[in-house]
Amino acid sequence: MNRLGIKCVIVAVVLALLLSTGVSAASLTARINTATVANGDQFQLTLTTDTPGGAMPDLAPLQEDFNVLGTSSSMQTQIINGRQSQQMSWIVTLSPKEKGQLVIPALSLAGLSSNPLTVNVVEQSAMPRSQGVQGIEIEANIAEGTHYLYQEIPLVVRIETPIGIKRAELIAPTGSDFEITPNGEDRTTKAMRDGRAVTVIERDYILRPQKAGALTIAPFVIRGEVNDPNSRRDPFGGSLMRDFPFAGGAFGGSLFDDMFNRGTPFTARSQSIALDVEGAANSAADGWFLPAKAVELKSEWQPASPVFKVGEAVTRRISILALGARPEQLPDLNFTVPNGARIYVDESTTDEFKTAQGTFGRRDIVTSVVPTQGGEVTLPEITLRWWDTVAGEEKTASVPAETLQVEGAVANSTNTVNSAAAVSNKALNASRELSEGPNLWVLVAGGGVLLLFGGLGLLYLYGRKNAGSRPHTDAIAGKNHDTALAHQKIVRARDALRRAVKANDVSKIYQAALAWRRCVGLDTNVPVGFGEEISNLENRLYEPSKQNAVWDASKLMSIVENVTRLQLAGQRRPAVLPTLYPSVNHATGPA
């Protein structure tokens, strides 16, 4: 080769080296894992660039036609012949908002622009039942019969596969006309189909229709990867997932399986479910419809066998227990106000339990029953109408009427009221006549309370006269001990009210105020302004139009602190107003 030829070869080699070490043109490419997708399904868009810089492509243009459900990223580095290259990829999970030909627009990243793509969105029924792998089948079924609005309808999804599943996810359909929630654990068994072994997985769901009339439930979709029979086998002598297709869970894989089996993607769909949903029963005139398998009402007093007295509140808990219904389906009860008592709803709480027979819903309604007259007081029957989804008919759960024996003044007739008034006037006149005489002891006896304190005073003086300065007797010491306990109760009640005010919980403030009232002995009278504050609390609790009204707890706390201080000091309470709860008016009868 002459000198000129040698120079040409050298130049060519140098140019080749320069080109191989030069920087390639930057790019941003887009691809999708399927060109056809069912309406409501998901698919993946992958964006890749060879100039990673940490930034992420602008996904805002996707939101016009797609829901962006999630993103993930990965970095790939290669070294070939000493030359290093990197690729950055973003995987975007999308769901179409409507059917038809939808365009994934060009996306931007650091001055780069991706290629636009088109995806065809079709009805679920237009998609094949199985894609990617043959032999995997999925079915969704509900029990035959009449189905009702808001009813819990058991739904079973059954998957059969002759191939070991590497990984998979089961996607339940969604919609505004129904709710579908899982119920319990998966069940995995083996079976024979056409002479070959298959793995059967069953998963339970609860379907709750939210709309009456014709209802169509779209197919369930299982999507994932199966073991590739042509891939490398694991180093321990067999296909890792051949004998245990769902090791580690119904749709689980293993670390070694991920390392040695690249997997083949698949998608399988169940059939659609069509049903007719019956609406609320005609008798549900109040607009509340409770479908369930069983409903029970229970009542209990706290304490179990209380003593009922006029003006004293006793706690009664009413429980609604429903099988096949959620707590939010259970209504608050309406209580008929009886003659001779008032009923106040203190709180309403709910709970939920999952059972093999369905959801078990519970609502506990705590009330305070306050007798306003003595004698027999009958609490009316409490009823709740519900729809038996098993029998297909309306039923009523109830708590029977209950008659209470109340201690205190009886005010059931005009004669009783007049008699009580006459006795009261006669006693008052006798007291006035006796007070004019010179007999001091008769005056004390007519004064009532003065008699008690006068007697204790004479007892104390007599004791000092005969025993000098000896200690108090056991009876007086016991009285002091009882007073100390009473003071402790008052302090604890006041402190509980302080905590409720600090928490700004109106219901707890109301209950704490009533508890404090009982501790300080205000069963017949309340301090000035206290009743008004309690009425304000009741309005906020029970009057819908006043629940958002502004209320300041400072006035209530000022009254409570002042009365508590006086009680602890043993002083007389300030001027009083009528009792908090309605009492007997001798002119008109019970308020």
Beta strands, then each sheet from edge to edge (+ up, - down):
strand 1: 28-32
strand 2: 36-38
strand 3: 43-49
strand 4: 66-80
strand 5: 83-96
strand 6: 100-104
strand 7: 108-109
strand 8: 112-113
strand 9: 117-122
strand 10: 130-131
strand 11: 137-142
strand 12: 147-148
strand 13: 153-161
strand 14: 165-171
strand 15: 178-182
strand 16: 187-193
strand 17: 196-209
strand 18: 213-217
strand 19: 221-226
strand 20: 264-269
strand 21: 273-278
strand 22: 291-292
strand 23: 294-302
strand 24: 308-309
strand 25: 314-323
strand 26: 341-355
strand 27: 358-371
strand 28: 375-379
strand 29: 382-388
strand 30: 393-399
strand 31: 402-407
strand 32: 525-527
strand 33: 576-578
strand 34: 584-585
strand 35: 589-590
sheet 1: 1+ 3- 5+ 4-
sheet 2: 2+ 9+ 6-
sheet 3: 7+ 8-
sheet 4: 10+ 20- 19+ 14-
sheet 5: 11+ 13- 17+ 15-
sheet 6: 11+ 13- 17+ 16-
sheet 7: 12+ 21+ 18-
sheet 8: 22+ 29+ 30-
sheet 9: 23+ 25- 27+ 26-
sheet 10: 24+ 31+ 28-
sheet 11: 32+ 33-
sheet 12: 34+ 35-
end
